[in-house]
Amino acid sequence: MNLTTNQIFTDHNNMIWIQDQGLAKTLSVEFEEMVGAAVGQIQTPPPLNLAIKKR
């Protein structure tokens, strides 16, 4: 986190809180893939498949 006055009061920031460890790990892997693609180090994991069950 960038704790400067501009970052805190001017820039729009978003955060999500994930309590499911499996989902958190999957999203972390996807994020690392995006960052790797940006610097030319792509390591493609299996496709992300999120099945949502209705209660």
Secondary structure as the mmCIF struct_conf table of DSSP 4:
data_model
#
loop_
_struct_conf.conf_type_id
_struct_conf.id
_struct_conf.beg_label_comp_id
_struct_conf.beg_label_asym_id
_struct_conf.beg_label_seq_id
_struct_conf.end_label_comp_id
_struct_conf.end_label_asym_id
_struct_conf.end_label_seq_id
BEND BEND1 THR A 4 THR A 4
HELX_RH_AL_P HELX_RH_AL_P1 THR A 5 PHE A 9
TURN_TY1_P TURN_TY1_P1 THR A 10 THR A 10
BEND BEND2 ASP A 11 ASP A 11
HELX_RH_AL_P HELX_RH_AL_P2 GLN A 21 ALA A 38
TURN_TY1_P TURN_TY1_P2 VAL A 39 GLY A 40
BEND BEND3 PRO A 46 PRO A 46
HELX_LH_PP_P HELX_LH_PP_P1 PRO A 47 LEU A 48
#
